[in-house]
């Protein structure tokens, strides 16, 4: 390839704490990792790069030298710099295809693509496909104060293992929290986990075996699909409607597949932000009883829900009282992802089995993180914090939906609560997401949210991270083609 490639690194930020050289190296290397810069592509000359990005030639020389040292770029005497052919030994695990953006018939982007890019350093307003709140919306000082208070406790408590079932005062506090949701769970019915991700993993491993079928919503949280498939499970999607699953399809598929588990968001479903109606909740429980499967209720967005006066707030664990329902919750979305504190509420027998399974996997969870969460919950700070979060979401949601419609996105259901809007672009969003990455934007294409991974024109938008004008300029340009 002889044409000069455009790295399209976007805006460089002065005064951000990261040098211009490191910004260039990070941006160019990430585009090479994602195959947006192909092997053999010629990099712009030092003078061209410096002029187009408003930096000195010295900065470009130093950046190219670091890229050469890292194995991303090679220097050819008299010819310039070129993207180096990346072997498995120096490229690591990559999931983006080598070919140009795939047509509708081709295999779409895989789940790891979005997960990997979610963890790349990027301004929060450049990630409209993110699944979390902007960092500046969260209360770092509150966490820091709680952490300092915990650090003043006995040194032996800080360096020892935690309790396998979880820090008892936290489980007692969770008992009160669940009682407010009309779920009766004693501390011995609660097991703490490393977030809801580990909770799902523990439940699936305890209650299924390779070859079993597990139901999920379609669309749904994409991380489950790969994790369950890796366990040898058959993952079957149940169409999700505005008020819950398609009941007729659920009944028919349950009779056909005899699933062991059905994982469902009752409230603020990811990616649509819709919630389960009471009628649908009763029907799902009835079908579960008829066909003998267990419902796993993932309520990770629980505290972002404003209550039944705004949107239905029926939890199946409250109707069933943890007989056939296993309830999952956590604080990574609303408090601090870095604490990784989640929990499982279930029957005493199942709680003991899941605690044993947890010990086999990780012995215990972080006692320090659980003590920090307990401190925040028990002092009443958390309630005020989530009230502020809901207010900020309400302040941007309607405006964001109007902006979506203005640039040509179709919104079937404008949710009155939650982080997400499930929108229709009218074009293949896997290809759109690849072009967005070249523009420095992270989108969440619809194919990732279905266990079938078929091409989709749908896309998940996070209203809290879609406020930068550049997001809308990109979408208006692409959808106007």
C-alpha positions as CSV (number, residue, x, y, z in Angstrom):
1,X,0.0,0.0,0.0
2,X,1.7,3.3,-1.1
3,X,-0.9,6.0,-0.4
4,X,-0.4,8.0,2.8
5,X,-2.8,6.9,5.5
6,X,-4.6,9.4,7.7
7,X,-4.5,8.4,11.3
8,X,-7.5,10.6,12.1
9,X,-6.5,10.9,15.7
10,X,-8.9,13.7,16.5
11,X,-8.3,16.6,18.8
12,X,-5.1,16.8,20.9
13,X,-5.7,18.2,24.4
14,X,-3.2,20.5,26.0
15,X,-3.2,20.7,29.8
16,X,-4.9,17.3,30.2
17,X,-2.1,15.8,32.2
18,X,-1.1,13.5,29.2
19,X,1.7,14.7,26.9
20,X,1.0,15.4,23.2
21,X,3.5,12.6,22.4
22,X,1.6,10.1,24.6
23,X,-1.7,11.2,23.1
24,X,-0.5,10.6,19.6
25,X,1.0,7.2,20.4
26,X,-2.1,6.1,22.2
27,X,-4.5,7.3,19.4
28,X,-2.4,5.9,16.5
29,X,-1.8,2.5,18.3
30,X,-5.5,2.1,19.1
31,X,-6.4,2.6,15.5
32,X,-3.8,0.1,14.4
33,X,-5.2,-2.4,17.0
34,X,-8.7,-1.9,15.6
35,X,-7.5,-2.4,12.0
36,X,-8.5,1.2,11.1
37,X,-4.9,1.6,9.9
38,X,-4.0,-1.4,7.9
39,X,-0.7,-3.3,7.8
40,X,1.6,-1.7,5.2
41,X,-0.2,1.7,5.2
42,X,2.2,4.6,4.9
43,X,2.1,7.1,7.7
44,X,2.0,10.8,6.9
45,X,5.4,12.5,6.6
46,X,6.6,14.2,9.8
47,X,5.9,17.6,8.3
48,X,2.4,16.6,7.1
49,X,1.4,15.2,10.4
50,X,2.8,18.2,12.3
51,X,0.9,20.7,10.0
52,X,-2.4,18.8,10.1
53,X,-2.4,18.4,13.9
54,X,-0.8,21.7,15.0
55,X,2.2,20.2,16.7
56,X,5.9,20.6,16.3
57,X,8.0,18.3,14.1
58,X,9.9,17.3,17.2
59,X,6.7,16.0,18.8
60,X,5.9,13.9,15.7
61,X,9.5,12.5,15.5
62,X,9.3,11.5,19.2
63,X,5.8,10.0,18.7
64,X,6.9,7.9,15.6
65,X,10.0,6.7,17.5
66,X,7.8,5.5,20.4
67,X,5.5,3.8,17.9
68,X,8.5,2.0,16.3
69,X,9.7,0.9,19.7
70,X,6.3,-0.5,20.6
71,X,6.2,-2.5,17.3
72,X,3.4,-0.6,15.7
73,X,5.3,1.3,13.0
74,X,8.5,0.6,11.1
75,X,10.9,3.1,9.5
76,X,12.0,2.4,5.9
77,X,15.1,4.4,4.9
78,X,14.3,7.0,2.3
79,X,10.6,6.0,2.2
80,X,9.2,7.1,5.5
81,X,7.2,5.3,8.2
82,X,4.7,2.5,7.6
83,X,2.3,0.5,9.8
84,X,4.1,-2.7,10.7
85,X,2.7,-6.1,9.9
86,X,1.4,-7.3,13.3
87,X,2.0,-11.0,14.1
88,X,0.1,-12.8,16.9
89,X,3.1,-12.5,19.1
90,X,3.3,-8.7,19.0
91,X,-0.4,-7.9,18.3
92,X,-2.0,-9.8,21.2
93,X,-5.6,-10.9,20.9
94,X,-7.6,-8.9,18.3
95,X,-11.1,-9.4,17.3
96,X,-11.6,-6.8,14.5
97,X,-11.6,-8.2,11.0
98,X,-8.8,-7.4,8.5
99,X,-11.3,-6.6,5.8
100,X,-13.0,-3.2,5.2
101,X,-16.3,-2.6,7.0
102,X,-18.4,-5.7,6.6
103,X,-21.5,-5.8,4.3
104,X,-24.8,-6.9,5.8
105,X,-24.2,-10.5,4.8
106,X,-20.8,-10.7,6.7
107,X,-20.1,-11.6,10.3
108,X,-20.6,-8.5,12.4
109,X,-18.3,-7.1,15.1
110,X,-18.0,-9.5,18.1
111,X,-18.7,-8.7,21.7
112,X,-15.1,-8.3,22.7
113,X,-14.8,-5.3,20.3
114,X,-17.1,-3.2,22.4
115,X,-15.8,-4.4,25.8
116,X,-12.2,-3.6,24.8
117,X,-13.0,-0.2,23.5
118,X,-15.0,0.6,26.6
119,X,-11.8,0.4,28.6
120,X,-9.7,2.6,26.3
121,X,-9.0,6.0,27.8
122,X,-11.4,8.5,26.1
123,X,-13.3,11.6,27.1
124,X,-16.7,10.6,28.6
125,X,-18.5,12.7,26.0
126,X,-16.9,10.8,23.2
127,X,-18.5,7.4,24.1
128,X,-22.2,7.6,23.3
129,X,-22.2,3.8,23.2
130,X,-21.0,3.5,26.8
131,X,-22.9,1.5,29.4
132,X,-21.9,3.7,32.4
133,X,-22.4,7.2,33.7
134,X,-19.7,9.9,33.1
135,X,-17.0,9.8,35.8
136,X,-17.8,13.4,36.6
137,X,-21.3,12.5,37.5
138,X,-20.1,10.1,40.3
139,X,-19.1,11.2,43.7
140,X,-15.4,10.5,44.1
141,X,-15.0,12.5,47.3
142,X,-17.8,10.5,49.0
143,X,-15.9,7.3,48.1
144,X,-12.6,8.7,49.3
145,X,-14.1,9.8,52.6
146,X,-15.6,6.3,53.2
147,X,-12.2,4.7,52.2
148,X,-10.4,6.9,54.7
149,X,-12.8,5.9,57.4
150,X,-12.3,2.2,56.6
151,X,-8.5,2.6,56.6
152,X,-8.6,3.8,60.2
153,X,-10.0,0.5,61.3
154,X,-7.9,-2.4,62.7
155,X,-5.0,-3.2,60.5
156,X,-5.8,-6.9,60.9
157,X,-9.2,-6.4,59.3
158,X,-7.5,-4.7,56.3
159,X,-5.0,-7.4,55.5
160,X,-7.0,-10.5,56.3
161,X,-9.4,-12.5,54.1
162,X,-13.0,-11.4,54.1
163,X,-16.0,-13.6,55.0
164,X,-16.9,-16.0,52.2
165,X,-20.6,-15.0,52.2
166,X,-19.7,-11.3,52.4
167,X,-19.2,-8.6,55.1
168,X,-22.1,-9.2,57.5
169,X,-23.0,-5.5,58.2
170,X,-23.3,-4.9,54.5
171,X,-25.6,-7.9,54.1
172,X,-27.7,-6.6,57.0
173,X,-27.8,-3.2,55.2
174,X,-28.8,-5.0,52.0
175,X,-31.6,-6.7,53.9
176,X,-33.1,-3.3,54.7
177,X,-32.6,-2.1,51.1
178,X,-34.4,-5.2,49.7
179,X,-37.2,-4.7,52.2
180,X,-37.9,-1.3,50.7
181,X,-38.4,-3.2,47.4
182,X,-40.8,-5.6,49.1
183,X,-38.3,-8.5,48.9
184,X,-37.9,-10.4,52.2
185,X,-34.3,-11.6,52.4
186,X,-32.4,-12.4,55.6
187,X,-28.6,-11.8,55.7
188,X,-28.0,-15.6,55.3
189,X,-29.9,-15.4,52.0
190,X,-27.5,-12.8,50.5
191,X,-24.0,-13.6,49.0
192,X,-21.7,-10.7,47.9
193,X,-20.0,-11.0,44.5
194,X,-17.5,-9.1,42.3
195,X,-20.2,-7.2,40.6
196,X,-23.3,-8.6,38.8
197,X,-20.9,-10.1,36.2
198,X,-19.6,-12.6,38.8
199,X,-23.1,-13.1,40.1
200,X,-24.3,-14.3,36.7
201,X,-21.3,-16.5,36.3
202,X,-21.8,-18.2,39.6
203,X,-25.5,-18.8,39.1
204,X,-25.0,-20.2,35.6
205,X,-22.2,-22.5,36.7
206,X,-24.2,-23.8,39.7
207,X,-27.5,-24.4,37.9
208,X,-26.5,-25.5,34.4
209,X,-24.3,-28.0,32.7
210,X,-22.8,-28.0,29.2
211,X,-25.5,-28.6,26.6
212,X,-28.3,-26.9,28.7
213,X,-30.3,-24.0,27.4
214,X,-30.4,-20.6,29.0
215,X,-32.9,-17.9,27.9
216,X,-32.0,-14.2,27.6
217,X,-33.9,-11.2,26.4
218,X,-33.3,-10.2,22.8
219,X,-31.9,-7.5,22.8
220,X,-30.0,-7.8,26.1
221,X,-26.7,-7.2,27.8
222,X,-24.1,-8.6,25.3
223,X,-21.5,-9.8,27.8
224,X,-23.7,-12.7,28.9
225,X,-23.7,-14.3,25.4
226,X,-20.0,-15.0,25.2
227,X,-19.7,-16.0,28.8
228,X,-22.6,-18.5,28.6
229,X,-21.4,-19.9,25.3
230,X,-17.9,-20.5,26.8
231,X,-19.6,-22.7,29.4
232,X,-21.1,-24.8,26.6
233,X,-24.6,-23.5,27.1
234,X,-27.1,-22.9,24.3
235,X,-28.2,-19.2,24.5
236,X,-31.7,-18.5,23.1
237,X,-33.1,-15.0,22.8
238,X,-36.7,-14.1,23.8
239,X,-38.0,-11.0,22.0
240,X,-38.3,-8.1,24.3
241,X,-41.3,-5.8,23.8
242,X,-42.0,-2.4,25.4
243,X,-43.7,-4.0,28.5
244,X,-41.5,-7.1,28.8
245,X,-40.9,-10.4,26.9
246,X,-43.1,-11.7,24.1
247,X,-45.2,-14.1,26.2
248,X,-46.4,-16.3,23.4
249,X,-42.8,-16.8,22.2
250,X,-41.6,-17.4,25.7
251,X,-44.2,-20.1,26.2
252,X,-43.5,-21.8,22.9
253,X,-39.7,-21.7,23.3
254,X,-39.9,-23.0,26.9
255,X,-41.9,-26.0,25.7
256,X,-39.4,-26.6,22.9
257,X,-36.1,-26.0,24.7
258,X,-36.8,-26.8,28.4
259,X,-34.4,-24.1,29.7
260,X,-32.7,-24.2,33.0
261,X,-32.5,-20.4,33.5
262,X,-34.0,-17.2,32.1
263,X,-32.0,-14.0,32.7
264,X,-34.1,-10.9,32.5
265,X,-34.0,-7.2,33.4
266,X,-37.3,-6.3,35.0
267,X,-36.6,-2.6,35.4
268,X,-34.6,-0.3,33.1
269,X,-33.8,-3.1,30.6
270,X,-30.5,-2.8,28.9
271,X,-30.5,-1.6,26.1
272,X,-34.1,-0.2,25.9
273,X,-34.7,1.3,29.4
274,X,-38.2,-0.3,29.3
275,X,-39.6,-2.0,32.4
276,X,-41.7,-5.0,33.0
277,X,-45.5,-4.6,33.5
278,X,-47.2,-6.4,36.4
279,X,-49.3,-8.5,34.0
280,X,-46.2,-9.7,32.1
281,X,-44.4,-10.4,35.4
282,X,-47.2,-12.7,36.5
283,X,-47.2,-14.5,33.1
284,X,-43.4,-15.0,33.2
285,X,-43.7,-16.6,36.7
286,X,-46.5,-18.8,35.5
287,X,-44.6,-20.1,32.5
288,X,-41.5,-20.7,34.7
289,X,-43.6,-22.8,37.0
290,X,-45.1,-24.8,34.2
291,X,-41.8,-25.6,32.6
292,X,-39.5,-25.8,35.6
293,X,-36.9,-23.1,35.0
294,X,-35.5,-20.5,37.3
295,X,-35.7,-16.8,36.7
296,X,-32.5,-14.7,37.3
297,X,-33.6,-11.1,37.8
298,X,-30.7,-8.7,37.0
299,X,-31.6,-5.4,38.7
300,X,-28.3,-3.6,38.3
301,X,-30.0,-0.3,37.3
302,X,-32.4,-0.5,40.3
303,X,-31.3,2.7,41.9
304,X,-31.7,4.8,38.7
305,X,-35.4,3.9,38.5
306,X,-37.6,6.8,39.7
307,X,-40.5,4.7,41.0
308,X,-43.8,3.4,39.8
309,X,-45.3,6.9,39.5
310,X,-43.1,7.4,36.4
311,X,-42.6,3.8,35.0
312,X,-43.8,0.3,36.0
313,X,-41.6,-1.0,38.9
314,X,-42.7,-4.7,39.3
315,X,-39.9,-7.0,40.4
316,X,-40.5,-10.7,40.1
317,X,-38.5,-11.3,43.2
318,X,-41.1,-9.3,45.2
319,X,-43.9,-11.3,43.7
320,X,-42.2,-14.7,44.1
321,X,-40.3,-13.9,47.4
322,X,-37.1,-15.7,46.1
323,X,-38.8,-19.1,45.5
324,X,-38.2,-19.5,41.8
325,X,-36.4,-16.1,41.3
326,X,-32.8,-15.4,42.0
327,X,-32.3,-11.6,42.5
328,X,-29.0,-9.9,41.5
329,X,-28.0,-6.3,42.3
330,X,-24.9,-4.1,42.6
331,X,-23.4,-0.7,42.8
332,X,-21.0,-0.5,39.9
333,X,-23.4,1.6,37.7
334,X,-24.5,4.1,40.3
335,X,-21.7,4.3,42.9
336,X,-18.2,3.2,41.7
337,X,-17.3,0.6,39.1
338,X,-13.9,0.2,40.7
339,X,-15.3,-1.2,44.0
340,X,-16.9,-4.1,42.1
341,X,-19.5,-4.9,44.8
342,X,-22.5,-6.9,43.8
343,X,-24.8,-9.4,45.5
344,X,-27.1,-12.4,45.0
345,X,-30.4,-12.7,47.0
346,X,-32.0,-16.2,47.0
347,X,-33.3,-19.0,49.2
348,X,-31.1,-20.0,52.1
349,X,-30.3,-23.4,50.5
350,X,-29.3,-21.8,47.2
351,X,-27.3,-19.1,48.9
352,X,-25.2,-21.7,50.6
353,X,-24.6,-23.5,47.4
354,X,-23.6,-20.3,45.6
355,X,-21.3,-19.3,48.5
356,X,-19.5,-22.6,48.1
357,X,-19.2,-22.0,44.4
358,X,-17.9,-18.5,45.1
359,X,-15.2,-20.0,47.4
360,X,-14.1,-22.4,44.7
361,X,-13.7,-19.5,42.3
362,X,-12.3,-16.6,44.4
363,X,-12.3,-17.7,48.1
364,X,-13.8,-14.4,49.2
365,X,-14.5,-11.0,47.7
366,X,-12.8,-7.7,48.7
367,X,-13.7,-7.0,52.3
368,X,-12.4,-3.5,51.9
369,X,-14.7,-2.6,49.0
370,X,-17.6,-4.1,50.9
371,X,-16.8,-2.0,54.0
372,X,-16.7,1.1,51.8
373,X,-20.1,0.4,50.3
374,X,-21.5,-0.3,53.7
375,X,-20.2,3.0,55.0
376,X,-21.8,4.9,52.2
377,X,-25.2,3.1,52.5
378,X,-25.4,3.1,56.2
379,X,-24.8,6.9,56.6
380,X,-27.5,7.9,54.2
381,X,-25.2,9.4,51.7
382,X,-26.1,7.0,48.9
383,X,-29.8,7.9,48.8
384,X,-29.0,11.6,48.1
385,X,-26.4,10.6,45.5
386,X,-28.8,8.6,43.4
387,X,-31.4,11.3,43.7
388,X,-28.9,13.7,42.1
389,X,-28.1,11.1,39.4
390,X,-31.8,10.7,38.5
391,X,-32.2,14.4,38.3
392,X,-29.3,14.8,36.0
393,X,-30.5,12.0,33.7
394,X,-34.0,13.6,33.6
395,X,-32.4,17.0,32.6
396,X,-30.7,15.6,29.5
397,X,-33.0,12.7,28.4
398,X,-35.7,14.6,26.5
399,X,-33.2,16.9,24.9
400,X,-31.1,14.0,23.7
401,X,-34.1,12.2,22.2
402,X,-35.0,15.4,20.3
403,X,-31.5,15.6,19.0
404,X,-31.6,11.9,17.9
405,X,-34.7,12.6,15.9
406,X,-33.2,15.7,14.4
407,X,-30.3,13.9,12.9
408,X,-32.5,11.1,11.5
409,X,-32.6,8.5,14.2
410,X,-35.9,6.8,14.9
411,X,-37.0,6.3,18.5
412,X,-39.9,3.9,18.9
413,X,-40.1,4.2,22.7
414,X,-38.8,7.3,24.4
415,X,-38.2,6.0,27.9
416,X,-39.1,8.2,30.9
417,X,-36.2,6.9,32.9
418,X,-32.8,5.3,32.7
419,X,-29.5,5.7,30.8
420,X,-30.4,4.3,27.4
421,X,-32.4,4.9,24.3
422,X,-32.7,2.0,21.7
423,X,-32.8,3.7,18.4
424,X,-33.0,2.8,14.7
425,X,-30.5,4.3,12.3
426,X,-31.8,2.7,9.1
427,X,-28.3,1.4,8.2
428,X,-26.0,-1.3,9.4
429,X,-24.7,-0.1,12.7
430,X,-21.7,-2.5,12.8
431,X,-20.2,-0.6,9.8
432,X,-21.3,2.7,11.3
433,X,-19.5,1.8,14.6
434,X,-16.3,1.1,12.7
435,X,-16.4,4.5,11.0
436,X,-17.2,6.1,14.3
437,X,-14.0,4.6,15.8
438,X,-12.0,6.3,13.1
439,X,-13.6,9.6,14.2
440,X,-12.7,8.9,17.9
441,X,-16.3,7.9,18.9
442,X,-17.5,4.7,20.6
443,X,-20.9,3.5,19.4
444,X,-22.8,0.4,20.5
445,X,-24.1,-1.4,17.4
446,X,-27.3,-3.4,17.7
447,X,-25.8,-6.7,16.5
448,X,-23.9,-7.0,19.8
449,X,-27.1,-7.0,21.8
450,X,-28.6,-10.1,20.2
451,X,-27.5,-13.7,20.8
452,X,-27.8,-14.3,17.1
453,X,-25.3,-11.5,16.4
454,X,-27.2,-10.8,13.1
455,X,-26.7,-7.5,11.3
456,X,-28.9,-4.8,12.8
457,X,-29.9,-1.2,12.1
458,X,-30.4,-0.6,15.8
459,X,-28.0,1.1,18.2
460,X,-27.9,1.8,22.0
461,X,-27.3,5.4,22.9
462,X,-26.4,6.6,26.4
463,X,-28.1,9.9,27.1
464,X,-25.5,10.9,29.7
465,X,-22.5,10.5,27.4
466,X,-24.0,11.9,24.2
467,X,-23.8,15.6,24.9
468,X,-20.8,16.6,22.8
469,X,-21.7,18.3,19.5
470,X,-19.2,16.1,17.7
471,X,-21.4,13.1,18.4
472,X,-24.3,14.7,16.5
473,X,-22.2,16.1,13.7
474,X,-20.8,12.6,13.0
475,X,-24.3,11.0,13.0
476,X,-25.8,13.8,10.9
477,X,-23.1,13.4,8.3
478,X,-23.2,9.6,8.2
479,X,-27.0,9.3,8.2
480,X,-27.3,12.0,5.6
481,X,-25.3,10.0,3.1
